[in-house]
Amino acid sequence: MFSNPFTPIFGGKPDVFFGRDKILELFELAMFERGSDERLMFITGTRGFGKTALLEQMSIRAMKKRKVIDLGPDDTVEQFITELCGYDEVVKTVSPQANLNILGVGGGVSGGSISKAKHIGREKLQPLLLDFCSKNKQGLLVTIDEIQKVSLEDVSSICNAFQMASRKGYDIMFAAAGLPYSYDKIVQHTGCSYLRRSVHEEIGLFTWDEASDALNEMFSGIKGLQIDQSYLDEINKFSYGHPYIMQLLGYHLILCINENKPKARHTVSEVELKKAEQNTLLAYQHRALKPLLDEFSGQERKYLMKMSECLDSNRLTATSDIAKALGTTQNKLSKVRETLIAHGIIAAPERGKVMFCVPYLADYVKQEAVNSSVISVARQRGV
């Protein structure tokens, strides 16, 4: 049996991280260079491209040198305040018979009864951050994952607090990750002008060489397992350099090998690789493509379906062909097109042309259309 280093987890920390070396090198440098632009980073990418994993790598590397506060998208300011001062320090600021006003809700509190106070309001974030920074000389990194889910009011409060901490000269760093559309939405908001200075890292598919280096590194670390370079090239081709598919295919390949109870030394066969590819595609469709399509409206899914049907030999589709297939005008479809582009699902590489950015999505939307047709007929016949 071979240990499986591949961990295809959506939104989680893989056991082995690969790629994004340039971004991490600049981040490491920024921890020592007070004037570095990378002290303020905004990472965007479509689901499965490794935003959360990259953010976690930054957090891990920074922990050796500074205080790190990792925040999620729910009750973000409340999380931040709790991390900055903790419940005990909040208690110390309140006299035994004080009246509190928590986010507009009044209430009396007696001594010993506020050990679990939840928030003290957004307006207190800035002084709490400044006080924290003044007492912690090693520096601070704050990360926020899935920032597109955080309310603009919370992001604005955090930006204002960071703006003041920066003005005071404190050693602070900030990194956020979100879906492609989140960047413009947030930086254009009046209260979030601080993030307009951030380095915007748009992460996507790995290049052939990046994926090749990662695959060679991963498989060379599996003791006793031999794999031909042509098979590594096949994995690279099959995955399109998509980080999640690479993890998923590697996981299923080791799973297929271990099912046959291999000896201590084993050479990967073509049969094992093909079986792993089939299992990977099914899992990827179920875990990634279906949830992705479910997020979009019926009109947006129809756009993708017609786009897939009109692909030319260069994997491009004319927007005029999509409009014709849908029996409407390009102008009426412009909002649908812009939504799909903003979410990183498609791109417009040429004037009047669009292309898919998510591997296997073009074929999957056709499959979904067939399934919908089958269901429709079955319902009509009363099956």
Disulfide bonds with the S-S distance in Angstrom:
none
